Amino acid sequence: MEAIARKTDEANDRRMEELERRVFELEERARQALSEGEKARSDKEKELLVRYGEYVDKTVASRILGVTRVTVYAMLADGRILGACEGRRVDVRSIARYLTTRQPSAQTRARRAEKARETGKDEGEKTEENSHECA
């Protein structure tokens, strides 16, 4: 009986070691993926900043994003990109972040719009979190 128990313990130990090794590999892959994502975001941000500067008007923002100006206004209203200069311009860093991160689905945008309506915020209302002041 003791020999069977010992073999079972050894088998369990081997399984645990294998599981720990797999978890470690997965964690390492996740760290690498995050690092690569941050690098891509950083590169895109630098590229856009060099090309356009800190802030752009809504027409230029629409060209960068490949959408209409109306969509840019909607994106500013729901916080997907950030406004600047008292709402007259768009923050280029927020455009870079939007372009390099997963874009929310239509359902997510609808929920955000509904939440904004429930909290009583006007869609065009400037908030601390979605607007910057120009120097």
C-alpha positions as a Markdown table, in Angstrom:
| # | Residue | x | y | z |
|---|---|---|---|---|
| 1 | Met | 0.0 | 0.0 | 0.0 |
| 2 | Glu | 2.8 | 2.3 | 0.9 |
| 3 | Ala | 4.5 | 1.8 | -2.5 |
| 4 | Ile | 1.2 | 2.6 | -4.3 |
| 5 | Ala | 0.8 | 5.8 | -2.2 |
| 6 | Arg | 4.4 | 6.8 | -3.0 |
| 7 | Lys | 3.9 | 6.3 | -6.8 |
| 8 | Thr | 0.7 | 8.3 | -6.6 |
| 9 | Asp | 2.5 | 11.2 | -4.8 |
| 10 | Glu | 5.3 | 11.1 | -7.3 |
| 11 | Ala | 2.9 | 11.2 | -10.2 |
| 12 | Asn | 1.0 | 14.1 | -8.6 |
| 13 | Asp | 4.3 | 15.9 | -8.1 |
| 14 | Arg | 5.2 | 15.5 | -11.7 |
| 15 | Arg | 1.8 | 16.8 | -12.8 |
| 16 | Met | 2.1 | 19.8 | -10.5 |
| 17 | Glu | 5.6 | 20.6 | -11.9 |
| 18 | Glu | 4.3 | 20.3 | -15.5 |
| 19 | Leu | 1.3 | 22.6 | -14.6 |
| 20 | Glu | 3.6 | 25.2 | -13.0 |
| 21 | Arg | 5.9 | 25.1 | -16.1 |
| 22 | Arg | 2.9 | 25.7 | -18.4 |
| 23 | Val | 1.6 | 28.5 | -16.2 |
| 24 | Phe | 5.0 | 30.2 | -16.2 |
| 25 | Glu | 5.2 | 29.9 | -20.0 |
| 26 | Leu | 1.7 | 31.4 | -20.4 |
| 27 | Glu | 2.6 | 34.3 | -18.1 |
| 28 | Glu | 5.8 | 34.9 | -20.1 |
| 29 | Arg | 3.9 | 35.0 | -23.3 |
| 30 | Ala | 1.3 | 37.4 | -21.9 |
| 31 | Arg | 4.1 | 39.7 | -20.7 |
| 32 | Gln | 5.7 | 39.7 | -24.1 |
| 33 | Ala | 2.4 | 40.4 | -25.9 |
| 34 | Leu | 1.7 | 43.3 | -23.6 |
| 35 | Ser | 5.2 | 44.6 | -24.1 |
| 36 | Glu | 4.8 | 44.4 | -27.9 |
| 37 | Gly | 1.4 | 46.1 | -27.7 |
| 38 | Glu | 2.9 | 49.0 | -25.7 |
| 39 | Lys | 5.7 | 49.3 | -28.2 |
| 40 | Ala | 3.3 | 49.4 | -31.1 |
| 41 | Arg | 1.2 | 52.0 | -29.3 |
| 42 | Ser | 4.3 | 54.1 | -28.5 |
| 43 | Asp | 5.6 | 53.9 | -32.1 |
| 44 | Lys | 2.2 | 54.9 | -33.5 |
| 45 | Glu | 2.0 | 57.8 | -31.0 |
| 46 | Lys | 5.5 | 59.0 | -31.9 |
| 47 | Glu | 4.7 | 58.8 | -35.6 |
| 48 | Leu | 1.5 | 60.8 | -35.3 |
| 49 | Leu | 3.1 | 63.4 | -33.0 |
| 50 | Val | 5.9 | 64.0 | -35.4 |
| 51 | Arg | 3.6 | 64.2 | -38.3 |
| 52 | Tyr | 0.7 | 66.3 | -36.8 |
| 53 | Gly | 1.8 | 67.8 | -33.5 |
| 54 | Glu | 0.0 | 67.5 | -30.2 |
| 55 | Tyr | -3.4 | 68.6 | -31.3 |
| 56 | Val | -5.3 | 68.5 | -34.7 |
| 57 | Asp | -8.6 | 69.9 | -35.8 |
| 58 | Lys | -11.6 | 67.6 | -36.3 |
| 59 | Thr | -11.1 | 67.5 | -40.1 |
| 60 | Val | -7.5 | 66.2 | -39.8 |
| 61 | Ala | -8.6 | 63.8 | -37.0 |
| 62 | Ser | -11.3 | 62.4 | -39.3 |
| 63 | Arg | -8.6 | 61.8 | -42.0 |
| 64 | Ile | -6.3 | 60.1 | -39.6 |
| 65 | Leu | -9.0 | 57.9 | -38.3 |
| 66 | Gly | -10.6 | 57.2 | -41.7 |
| 67 | Val | -14.1 | 58.4 | -40.5 |
| 68 | Thr | -16.3 | 61.3 | -41.1 |
| 69 | Arg | -16.3 | 64.5 | -39.0 |
| 70 | Val | -19.7 | 63.5 | -37.6 |
| 71 | Thr | -18.1 | 60.3 | -36.3 |
| 72 | Val | -15.2 | 62.3 | -34.8 |
| 73 | Tyr | -17.8 | 64.3 | -32.8 |
| 74 | Ala | -19.5 | 61.1 | -31.7 |
| 75 | Met | -16.1 | 59.6 | -30.7 |
| 76 | Leu | -15.3 | 62.8 | -28.6 |
| 77 | Ala | -18.8 | 62.6 | -27.0 |
| 78 | Asp | -18.4 | 59.0 | -25.9 |
| 79 | Gly | -14.8 | 59.3 | -24.8 |
| 80 | Arg | -13.1 | 57.1 | -27.5 |
| 81 | Ile | -10.8 | 60.0 | -28.3 |
| 82 | Leu | -10.1 | 63.2 | -26.2 |
| 83 | Gly | -10.8 | 66.8 | -27.0 |
| 84 | Ala | -8.3 | 69.6 | -26.6 |
| 85 | Cys | -8.3 | 73.4 | -26.7 |
| 86 | Glu | -11.7 | 73.8 | -25.1 |
| 87 | Gly | -13.2 | 71.3 | -27.6 |
| 88 | Arg | -11.9 | 73.0 | -30.8 |
| 89 | Arg | -9.2 | 70.4 | -31.4 |
| 90 | Val | -8.5 | 66.7 | -30.9 |
| 91 | Asp | -5.6 | 65.2 | -28.8 |
| 92 | Val | -3.3 | 63.2 | -31.1 |
| 93 | Arg | -2.2 | 60.8 | -28.4 |
| 94 | Ser | -5.8 | 59.7 | -27.8 |
| 95 | Ile | -6.1 | 59.1 | -31.6 |
| 96 | Ala | -2.9 | 56.9 | -31.4 |
| 97 | Arg | -4.3 | 55.0 | -28.4 |
| 98 | Tyr | -7.6 | 54.4 | -30.2 |
| 99 | Leu | -5.8 | 53.2 | -33.3 |
| 100 | Thr | -3.6 | 50.7 | -31.5 |
| 101 | Thr | -6.1 | 49.3 | -29.0 |
| 102 | Arg | -9.1 | 47.1 | -29.5 |
| 103 | Gln | -11.9 | 49.2 | -30.8 |
| 104 | Pro | -15.2 | 48.8 | -28.8 |
| 105 | Ser | -18.2 | 47.2 | -30.6 |
| 106 | Ala | -21.3 | 49.0 | -31.5 |
| 107 | Gln | -23.0 | 47.5 | -28.4 |
| 108 | Thr | -20.3 | 49.0 | -26.1 |
| 109 | Arg | -20.7 | 52.4 | -27.7 |
| 110 | Ala | -24.4 | 52.2 | -27.3 |
| 111 | Arg | -24.1 | 51.3 | -23.6 |
| 112 | Arg | -21.7 | 54.2 | -23.1 |
| 113 | Ala | -24.1 | 56.6 | -24.8 |
| 114 | Glu | -27.0 | 55.3 | -22.7 |
| 115 | Lys | -24.9 | 55.7 | -19.5 |
| 116 | Ala | -24.1 | 59.3 | -20.5 |
| 117 | Arg | -27.8 | 60.0 | -21.0 |
| 118 | Glu | -28.6 | 58.4 | -17.6 |
| 119 | Thr | -26.1 | 60.5 | -15.8 |
| 120 | Gly | -27.5 | 63.6 | -17.4 |
| 121 | Lys | -24.4 | 64.7 | -19.3 |
| 122 | Asp | -25.0 | 66.4 | -22.6 |
| 123 | Glu | -23.2 | 64.7 | -25.4 |
| 124 | Gly | -21.2 | 67.8 | -26.3 |
| 125 | Glu | -20.4 | 68.6 | -22.7 |
| 126 | Lys | -16.7 | 68.8 | -21.9 |
| 127 | Thr | -15.5 | 66.7 | -19.0 |
| 128 | Glu | -12.2 | 66.6 | -17.1 |
| 129 | Glu | -11.5 | 63.2 | -18.5 |
| 130 | Asn | -12.2 | 63.8 | -22.1 |
| 131 | Ser | -10.7 | 67.2 | -22.7 |
| 132 | His | -7.3 | 68.9 | -22.4 |
| 133 | Glu | -6.5 | 72.6 | -22.5 |
| 134 | Cys | -4.1 | 73.9 | -25.1 |
| 135 | Ala | -1.0 | 75.9 | -24.0 |
